[in-house]
Amino acid sequence: MDGLLVLFDIDGTLLDTGGAGMAALKEASKALYGVEGPELDLAGSTDSGIVRQLFGAMEIEWSEERAIVFYERYLVRLEANMQDGSFAGRVFPGVEALLDRLHAAEATIGLLTGNIAGGAALKTRHYGLGRYFRFGAYGDDHHDRNELGPIALSRAEAVTGRRFAGSEAIVIGDTPKDIACGRAMGARTLCVATGTFTAGELRDHGADVVVEDFSDTAEVLAELQPGS
């Protein structure tokens, strides 16, 4: 698989924090502004987009400075929530075996996630996946997920010294927003039904490949092959 660029989402795709992330957002809002804010639909959204929505709902003017303060408080709460055992998080079936096989096959593996970089690092490290990812495009790079693809391609080139076209990449996620992001960069999309969307819903949104989970490593690897 040398020459294949595989870009993974995190939440709902690789792992589930058991609600630690949502709780951290509410706790940060409560600590800074006195209220938890409205209910949020996190699936496929970028953290910076979520914070923009949160600020808008509370009639707080957006600024990068306010966002940075919010992110800092959020990261403190996220780490505490994952460590205190109150949230039943887990890595999804087959994830580590798939990542091991991709690494052994010399695929280039990165992240393409709505998490801010600090949140992505905390989550992947806490669940033992950090060693697989040398680069990524993150939710604090841009609030629009569809703008993250070119950033991921650029960072892949910076790490490997090889320029990747979008058509050489495959975006792996669990939401229609992952599918749209893949299309925007000209990549294939593989979706896994371990998040909030069913396999049928993901097919209806146009994913190139859909699997229930990553338990069958050989099947997933076969689907990742160019031209499959």
matplotlib code that plots the C-alpha trace (Angstrom):
import matplotlib.pyplot as plt

x = [0.0, 3.0, 1.6, -1.8, -2.8, -5.3, -7.0, -9.0, -11.6, -11.5, -14.8, -17.3, -14.6, -11.6, -13.1, -15.8, -15.0, -18.3, -19.5, -16.3, -16.0, -19.5, -19.3, -16.0, -17.6, -20.5, -18.2, -16.0, -19.0, -20.3, -17.0, -16.4, -19.9, -22.1, -24.3, -23.8, -25.2, -27.6, -27.6, -25.1, -24.9, -21.3, -21.3, -18.9, -18.6, -15.3, -14.6, -14.1, -17.5, -19.1, -17.6, -18.8, -22.3, -22.1, -20.9, -23.7, -26.4, -25.1, -24.7, -21.0, -18.9, -16.5, -12.8, -9.7, -8.7, -12.0, -11.8, -8.3, -9.4, -12.3, -10.2, -7.7, -10.5, -12.1, -8.8, -8.4, -11.9, -11.5, -8.3, -9.9, -13.0, -11.2, -8.9, -11.5, -13.3, -16.8, -17.1, -17.1, -14.9, -13.4, -11.5, -13.8, -13.3, -10.6, -9.1, -5.7, -5.3, -6.2, -3.7, -1.0, -1.6, -1.7, 1.6, 3.2, 2.0, 3.8, 0.6, 0.8, -1.6, -2.9, -5.8, -8.6, -10.7, -13.0, -11.1, -8.7, -5.1, -4.8, -8.0, -7.0, -3.7, -5.4, -7.9, -5.5, -2.9, -5.4, -6.7, -3.3, -3.5, -1.2, 1.8, 0.1, -0.4, 2.5, 0.3, -3.2, -5.6, -7.7, -10.7, -8.7, -7.1, -10.5, -14.1, -15.3, -14.5, -14.4, -11.4, -9.3, -8.5, -5.9, -4.3, -4.0, -2.4, 0.1, 1.0, 1.4, 3.8, 5.8, 6.1, 6.8, 8.4, 5.9, 3.1, -0.2, -3.2, -6.6, -7.4, -4.6, -6.3, -9.1, -11.0, -12.3, -15.2, -18.6, -20.8, -22.1, -19.8, -16.8, -18.2, -18.6, -15.1, -13.7, -15.6, -14.3, -10.7, -11.3, -10.7, -12.5, -14.5, -14.9, -17.5, -18.0, -21.3, -19.9, -21.1, -24.6, -25.4, -26.4, -24.7, -27.8, -27.8, -24.1, -24.7, -27.6, -25.2, -22.8, -20.0, -17.8, -17.5, -19.5, -18.6, -20.3, -17.1, -13.4, -13.5, -12.7, -9.3, -8.8, -12.1, -11.3, -7.8, -9.2, -11.7, -8.8, -6.8, -6.8, -9.3, -11.4]
y = [0.0, 2.3, 5.5, 5.2, 8.0, 7.0, 9.8, 8.9, 10.7, 10.0, 10.1, 7.5, 6.0, 5.0, 5.4, 6.6, 8.7, 7.7, 11.3, 12.8, 15.3, 16.6, 16.9, 18.8, 21.3, 21.9, 22.2, 24.7, 26.8, 26.7, 27.7, 30.6, 31.9, 30.5, 28.3, 25.0, 26.4, 24.7, 21.0, 20.5, 18.0, 17.0, 14.3, 15.3, 18.9, 20.7, 21.9, 25.5, 25.3, 24.0, 26.8, 29.4, 27.9, 28.0, 31.6, 32.6, 30.9, 32.8, 36.0, 36.1, 37.8, 35.5, 36.1, 33.9, 35.1, 33.9, 30.7, 29.9, 30.5, 28.2, 25.5, 25.6, 25.1, 22.4, 20.5, 20.5, 19.1, 16.6, 15.1, 15.0, 13.3, 10.6, 9.9, 9.8, 6.7, 8.2, 7.8, 4.4, 5.1, 2.5, 1.8, 0.2, -3.4, -4.1, -0.6, -1.4, -4.5, -2.4, 0.4, -2.2, -3.8, -0.4, 0.6, -2.8, -2.2, 1.2, 3.2, 6.8, 7.2, 10.6, 12.2, 14.3, 15.2, 18.0, 17.8, 20.6, 19.4, 19.3, 17.3, 14.8, 14.3, 13.7, 11.2, 9.2, 9.1, 8.1, 5.2, 4.0, 5.1, 8.1, 6.2, 5.5, 9.2, 11.5, 14.3, 15.5, 18.3, 19.5, 21.5, 24.5, 24.7, 25.7, 25.7, 24.2, 20.6, 20.7, 23.0, 20.4, 18.1, 20.3, 20.9, 17.1, 16.7, 19.4, 18.0, 14.5, 15.9, 17.7, 14.4, 12.1, 14.3, 13.0, 15.1, 13.4, 14.1, 14.0, 10.9, 9.0, 9.5, 7.7, 9.4, 7.1, 8.4, 7.8, 10.7, 12.4, 15.3, 12.9, 11.9, 15.6, 16.3, 13.4, 14.5, 18.1, 17.0, 14.4, 11.4, 8.1, 7.6, 4.6, 4.9, 2.8, 2.4, 2.7, 6.2, 7.6, 6.9, 3.4, 1.7, 2.4, 6.1, 6.3, 4.5, 6.9, 9.8, 8.4, 6.8, 4.8, 1.9, 1.2, -1.4, -2.2, -2.0, -2.9, -6.4, -8.0, -6.6, -8.4, -7.1, -3.5, -3.7, -5.1, -2.2, 0.3, -1.0, 1.5, 0.5, -1.6]
z = [0.0, -0.5, -2.0, -0.3, 2.0, 4.7, 6.7, 9.8, 11.7, 15.5, 17.3, 16.2, 13.8, 15.9, 19.4, 21.7, 24.7, 26.4, 26.5, 28.0, 25.1, 25.2, 29.0, 28.7, 26.3, 28.7, 31.7, 29.9, 28.9, 32.5, 34.0, 31.6, 31.0, 33.7, 31.5, 29.7, 26.5, 24.0, 23.0, 20.3, 17.4, 17.4, 14.7, 12.0, 13.2, 13.8, 17.3, 16.1, 14.3, 17.5, 19.6, 17.0, 17.3, 21.1, 21.2, 18.7, 20.8, 23.9, 22.0, 22.7, 20.0, 18.3, 18.6, 18.3, 21.7, 23.3, 21.4, 22.7, 26.3, 25.7, 24.1, 27.0, 29.6, 27.4, 27.2, 30.9, 31.4, 28.6, 30.1, 33.6, 32.3, 30.4, 33.4, 36.2, 35.0, 34.9, 31.2, 29.6, 26.6, 24.3, 21.1, 18.5, 17.4, 14.9, 15.0, 16.3, 14.0, 11.0, 12.0, 12.5, 9.1, 7.4, 9.1, 8.1, 4.5, 4.5, 3.9, 5.0, 7.9, 9.2, 10.9, 9.3, 12.3, 13.6, 17.0, 17.7, 17.6, 21.4, 21.8, 19.1, 20.9, 24.2, 22.8, 20.7, 23.4, 26.2, 24.1, 23.0, 19.4, 19.3, 18.0, 14.7, 13.6, 12.7, 11.3, 10.8, 9.9, 12.8, 13.8, 14.8, 11.4, 9.9, 11.1, 7.8, 7.6, 3.8, 4.0, 6.0, 3.1, 1.4, 4.8, 5.4, 1.9, 2.6, 6.0, 4.5, 2.0, 4.8, 6.7, 3.8, 1.2, -1.3, -2.9, -2.7, -5.0, -3.5, -5.6, -3.8, -0.5, 1.2, 4.0, 6.7, 8.9, 10.3, 9.2, 6.1, 6.8, 6.4, 3.0, 2.0, 3.1, 1.1, -2.0, -1.6, -1.8, -4.5, -2.3, -1.9, 1.3, 3.5, 6.3, 9.3, 11.1, 14.6, 15.1, 15.1, 11.5, 10.2, 7.3, 5.1, 5.9, 5.0, 1.7, 1.0, 1.5, -1.1, 0.7, -1.7, 0.8, 4.0, 6.7, 10.0, 11.9, 11.4, 12.8, 9.5, 8.8, 5.6, 4.2, 5.1, 3.6, 0.4, 0.2, 0.7, -2.2, -5.1, -7.8, -5.4]

ax = plt.figure().add_subplot(projection="3d")
ax.plot(x, y, z, "-o")
ax.set_aspect("equal")
plt.show()
